[in-house]
Amino acid sequence: MSIKSDILKVKAAATVLSTVSCEIRNAALESVAKALEENKEEIFKQNAKDLENAEKLGIGEAVKKRLSFNEDKLKSVTDGIYQLINLEDPIGKITLSRELDSDLKLYRVTCPIGVIGVIFEARPDALVQIATLCLKSGNCAVLKGGKETACTNKILFDIIYNAAISSGLPEHCLLQASTHSEIDELLDCGGYVDLLIPRGSNGFVKYIMENTQIPVMGHSDGICHIYVDKEADLKKACSIVTDAKIQYCAACNAVETLLVNRQEAHKLLPELISALKKAGVTVNATREVADICQVDEVVEDGFNKEYLDLAITVKLTDNVKTAIEYINKNGSHHTDAIITENIETAEEFLNGVDSADVYFNCSTRFSDGFRYGFGAEVGISTGKLHARGPVGLEGLVTYKYKIYGNGNIVGDYAKGIKKFNFKDI
């Protein structure tokens, strides 16, 4: 049977879910968190199968780190669920209220998007984050994970779905697509699926964007930069740069390119590169950098590279202006940071860099929905329409305009019988 017939049921469920109270949605999330804890041994057992298969298939270390689901990741996702429960209901917020006439009132009110399709690779924790964010925001979700985590995804989905339904959420509020062929079917579901969010490799995301008429939200690259200014605190710089690279190098918010002020390079570079090397990072750099201190490989092009591994590119730049120009031209508009003790220089960087997340004296790894207090995220968007940066609850709602009238007709206003007030209330 085609997945389209199942998605039609999800579409119908979305109408019901949009009217379910926040209390019931929160109760469902609490049931999900408890069910995950109660079934953790079986989850770990299924994840071990995926890890074993990954080993047999020779899957790279960066991907294996993402597909692992252990005690730490379980705690992270359950903490995220409880954080979601404590967040304000994103549905039904009045963002504009205006009196058009004494008996004609206009309101702009937040509402769910509807049906959200999320296609993701490798990370089973993403399934938990996405499903719970969608349920909290009143959206139904179609979830398609990668084959490399098929066993883990299956048990996680079953646990979440059963807990949600038993707590009063509508049947078909969640749907799991399990075969590769269903991706193309999902991409062809314009009119039934309201938004697609792809999470995966550059090529994977570009394929999704190029093969559907459904709106797509997300990013294809995570080429993040840190610029170390001439007025940087070197101790801070070494700590921040190292954390941004090694804390979780397979993440899209890990730093990939280090830009260092040319004027102070002889003072800054030796300690920065030493700190990275001590942390096991392979340093690829320009000849200019290599002339100052030892690097692993000299490179003169291909700087806009997303390693997703313990490797980094280092190059020099004249000042904050050239750093901004370089990042805007070569970056992916994801997350970029400056390290400096000069607040004016920092503000110039924060205002000038055209990225979803821009930081001053802190690690790029903070670019995360959980660390922003969103509970979790469905992904990070580098677009400029609707949602940008880590996408939490607010990024999963849209709005509608409601007018409350009393037999009002446009003809009366067109003829001058009545006049508009246009008064905010």
C-alpha angles and dihedrals in degrees: 000000000000118000088231091076089054092047089055087060090049089051090054091047090053090066090055096043092053088065098045113113122251089241092061092044091051092047089053091052091051090051089051092052092049092046092052091052093046093051099038096117091057090046091053090047092055091044089054088059091053092048091049091051090048090054091051091049092050094239112180124260094247091058093043090056089055096048095049114106111190140150092287093053092044090053091047094053095043091048086051091052093052089047089053091051090056094050121099117264107267092204123087098019113152107225097171132022121180136168108225090178134347090273099027118077130178126205132181108210131182118242138170120279090230119228117017121192115205121189114186140169131222103339115101091181086064089064091058094045094047096045095049094044090051093049093048090051092048095250128134115226138210108203125199117178129183123273089240089073099033096128095047094043092051096054094041092051093048092050093048096044095048092047091049095049094045088054094058105269115137121271112258092027086130129034129187118210108203110177129070092233089062091068092071090044089053091049088055094055099097108156092033101051114052101192138012123209115188121194118187145065125350093255093046094053093045090052090054093048093049097046107051141059091209114105110262126209123190144060135279100203138036102200100156126182137201118200115203106205127211088252095051123133100242095210091053091045094054092048096045097044093047093049092047090055106036107026088085110342094183092064123102091236096057113116114257103173128042117201116195128192108255095215093062098028095117090058099039106037103061094057095039094052092041090055091049093047092049087055091054097256120150108229118212113184147161122270088254090060093042090055089061101043140355118280133178098241136006114228130176102185142016093068095148092078127140104211100177083195141078094293134100140184119229127195139157128246133186103238145324092292093057090043090055092047092049095048094047090051100041106024130088096234090246113114129337132170142196126210113205142123091222109094093195091055089047092052091049089054095044092049096041104045110088098215135122091240125031122178140195119210098341140094122277087229089082088078095104136111094232092051090049090056094251092126090239139332138242089215143301119282122208092183123103101222124086101338132021133183120003105004113221132153096313090055091055097058132070127183142244132203118240124194122195111200143165106224092307118168129192091230092071091057094042090054093045094245088123132023132213118245099196091196122156113234 
